[in-house]
Amino acid sequence: MLKSPCERLAKYVLPAMRGALIAHMYSEKRMKQLDIARLVGVSQSAVSRYVHMERGLYRSLVESVPGIRELLDETVAKLAEGRSVSMCELCNSLQERGLLEQVLAVIEKATSSGGTRAPTSTA
């Protein structure tokens, strides 16, 4: 089957990264959901669903990869400065730092272990 290289990214990694970013803004930076929604460009309802693990189900797996927290901090800082950050830029940053393959490996391991849903976070 012919698949685009970004297909796995769009299906698993980008929602997980968006979820990790939103959760980081909410939990670590103590931002309000409405403020996060404005910065990220999603609805407050979507932010709530990411925070409560109804979206971005592989977030906890992505967050376990060393180096992700630093990338999230940098992304939050850019957004707070009013700079726009695309998901493609986030993906490119993952690749430049050598984190993309680690993230894909962690998610692929979870999806190939029989289930299609990610384990819930224990944190």
N, C-alpha and C positions, 0 to 999 in steps of 0.2 A: 504494500500500500504506500502511495506517495504522500508524504507528510512534510509540512513546512517545519524548519528547525524551531520556529517560535511557537509551534502548536502546544508542546508540553509546557512551555513557559506561560502561555496565555491561559492554559487550563489549570495549572497547579501553582507555579512559582509566583506569578504576578498577583493573584488574589491573596496568596499567603504573605507576600511582601507588603501589599497594601494593608492587610490585617495586622501585620507586625508593626508597621508604621503607625497605624491608628491606635493600636493598643499601647505602643510606646508613648505616643503623645498624651494619651488618656491617663495611663498608670504612672509613667515615669515623670512626665512633664506636667502632670496635673492640669491639663487643659480641659476646657468644657467641650462637650460633644458638638455644640453649635459652632464654636470656634474652629474645631477640627474640620467639621464639614465644609466650612467656608474656605479653609486653607487647602484642603485636599480636593475639593470640587465634587463632593458627593452630598447626599441629603443627610440630615441629622439621623433619620431612621436607618440609613445604611451604616452610619458610624455606630449606632447602637447594636446593629446586627454583627458588625465586626467585633465590637467589645465583648459581646456575649457569645462569641464563637459560633454564630449562625452563618457566618461567611468567613472565607479565608481559613478553612479548616486545618490546613497544614502549617499554620502560623507558629505553633509551638515547636514544630520540627525545624522550621527555618531559623527561629530565634536561637536554637541550640548550636548553630554553626558559628564558630569563633570568627569575630570580625563583623558580624551582622549588626551588633549594637552600635558600633562606631559609625557604620554607614547610616543607620537610622538617625543617630544624633546629628550627623552632618546634613541629612535630608530635612530634618525638622528645622535646623538653623536656617537653611536656604528658604524654606517656606515661610518662616517667621520674618525673614528679611523682605518678603514680598516677591521673591524670585519664584518662577514656575519650575517645576520638576516633573518631567514626563516619566511614565513607567519605563519607556525605552532607555532613558538616561539611567534610571535605577538599575535596570538590567545590564547596561553597559558597565556601570560601576562594579556590579557583581563580577562581571567577566574580567575586567581590568585587575581586580584584586585577587583573582583566582578563587572566588567564592562560588561562582555559578555552578561549576561541576559538583562541588560539595553539596550545594542546596538540591540540585537535581538528583544526586545519589541518595540523599536522605529521603526525599519525597518518593523516588522510585522504589526504594526499599519498602516504604510504608504501603504504597499502592500495590506492590507485587506480593505482599504477604497475605493476600486473600481478601482484604476488605477494601472498599472504595472510600470509606470515610476515615478521616484522620483520628487518631486517638485524642481524647480531650486533654487539655492542659492540666497539669497537677499543681501549677503555681497559682 
